[in-house]
Amino acid sequence: MKMSKKFIIILFIMAFILAFAISAQINTVRNYNTVVTGNYEENNLRAQVLKYKEKYDAIIKETESVDNELKKEIEKATNNNSELEQENNEITDGNKMIGLSEVTGTGVKITIADSTLEASKSLNPSNLLVHDIDILSVVNELKNAGAEAISINGQRVVLTTFIMCGGNIININGEKIGSPFVINAIGSPEALANLNRPGGTLETLKERKLRVSLEKSNNITIPKYSGVLNFKYLTNKD
């Protein structure tokens, strides 16, 4: 009888250990499958993003090629025709002003980045990050200082440009952009550099421990606006 009880106890312990081992194995397999599935979905999503980016880049190249061909045809058509040439020059100047052509000139390059400091009781976490209002303030002050063209991380600022926070990034012209933010502006370097004055917008950002720099340059290049300008309320006056 004693042997029988001992045997039952041993059998129970072995059964328990076996059940525990099987359970652990099942969880391991489940976790592995979850990781594999997650990696597969992530890789699949990455592949789709790259695929659409390739299509987007191809469309941009094709558009630029068509634009170049159109310019050549316009130049041919306006040769020896002063009236058409004048109208073409007006269109070219207009495109520069509204952002539909690449421009170069003197100006400044401003870089604004999140702080590298860690948040603490004395440092508000929000103050250590660059927000849409910060970028808007700099852009508006550049305009007031006479900037003739402005871009943010390669995105041309035009009449319809919107700048909006979206989590830890900022949406500019529908593009998601993160820190650091590089703002190029064409205009008088001396006038634009006045943003770095004591008590100015850039000084205020520095006081929040953000990383801010301003450089004058004789060769600033600002790309054309790559989107489509849609005006809902503007109409031609007859």
Residue pairs with C-beta under 8 A, 6 or more apart in sequence:
60 226
74 88
75 88
77 84
78 84
78 85
78 87
78 88
79 85
92 101
95 101
95 224
96 103
96 149
98 158
98 159
98 225
98 229
99 149
99 156
99 157
99 158
99 159
99 224
99 225
100 224
100 225
100 229
101 224
102 221
102 222
102 223
102 224
103 148
103 149
103 186
103 221
103 222
104 186
104 219
104 220
104 221
104 222
105 148
105 149
105 186
105 187
105 220
106 186
106 187
106 188
106 189
106 216
106 217
106 218
106 219
106 220
107 147
107 184
107 185
107 186
107 187
107 189
107 192
107 216
107 217
107 220
108 184
108 185
108 187
108 189
108 192
108 193
108 195
108 214
108 215
108 216
108 217
108 220
109 182
109 183
109 184
109 214
109 215
109 217
109 220
110 138
110 182
110 183
110 184
110 185
110 195
110 202
110 212
110 213
110 214
110 215
111 180
111 181
111 182
111 183
111 211
111 212
111 213
111 214
112 130
112 134
112 135
112 138
112 179
112 180
112 181
112 183
112 205
112 210
112 211
112 212
113 130
113 179
113 180
113 181
113 210
113 211
113 212
114 128
114 129
114 130
114 179
114 180
114 210
114 211
115 127
115 128
115 129
115 208
115 209
115 210
115 211
116 211
117 123
117 128
117 209
119 125
119 128
123 209
127 208
127 209
128 208
128 209
128 210
129 168
129 179
130 170
130 179
130 181
130 205
130 210
131 165
131 170
132 163
132 164
132 165
132 170
134 205
134 210
135 152
135 163
135 170
135 172
135 181
135 183
136 163
137 201
138 183
138 195
138 201
138 202
139 150
139 152
139 157
139 163
139 183
141 195
141 200
141 201
142 150
142 183
142 185
142 187
142 192
142 195
143 150
145 187
145 188
145 191
145 192
145 194
145 195
146 187
146 188
146 191
146 192
147 185
147 186
147 187
147 192
148 186
148 187
149 156
149 157
149 185
149 186
149 187
149 222
150 156
150 157
150 183
150 184
150 185
150 186
150 222
151 157
151 183
151 184
151 185
151 222
151 223
152 163
152 172
152 177
152 181
152 182
152 183
153 172
153 177
153 181
153 182
154 223
155 161
155 172
155 173
155 175
155 177
156 173
156 222
156 223
156 224
156 225
156 226
158 173
158 225
158 229
159 229
160 229
160 230
160 231
161 172
161 173
162 171
162 172
162 173
163 170
163 171
163 172
164 170
164 171
165 171
166 176
168 178
169 176
169 177
169 178
170 176
170 177
170 178
170 181
171 177
173 225
173 227
174 227
180 211
184 220
184 221
184 222
185 192
185 220
186 220
186 222
189 216
189 217
189 218
190 216
193 214
193 216
194 200
195 201
195 202
195 214
196 202
196 203
196 214
197 203
202 212
202 214
205 212
206 212
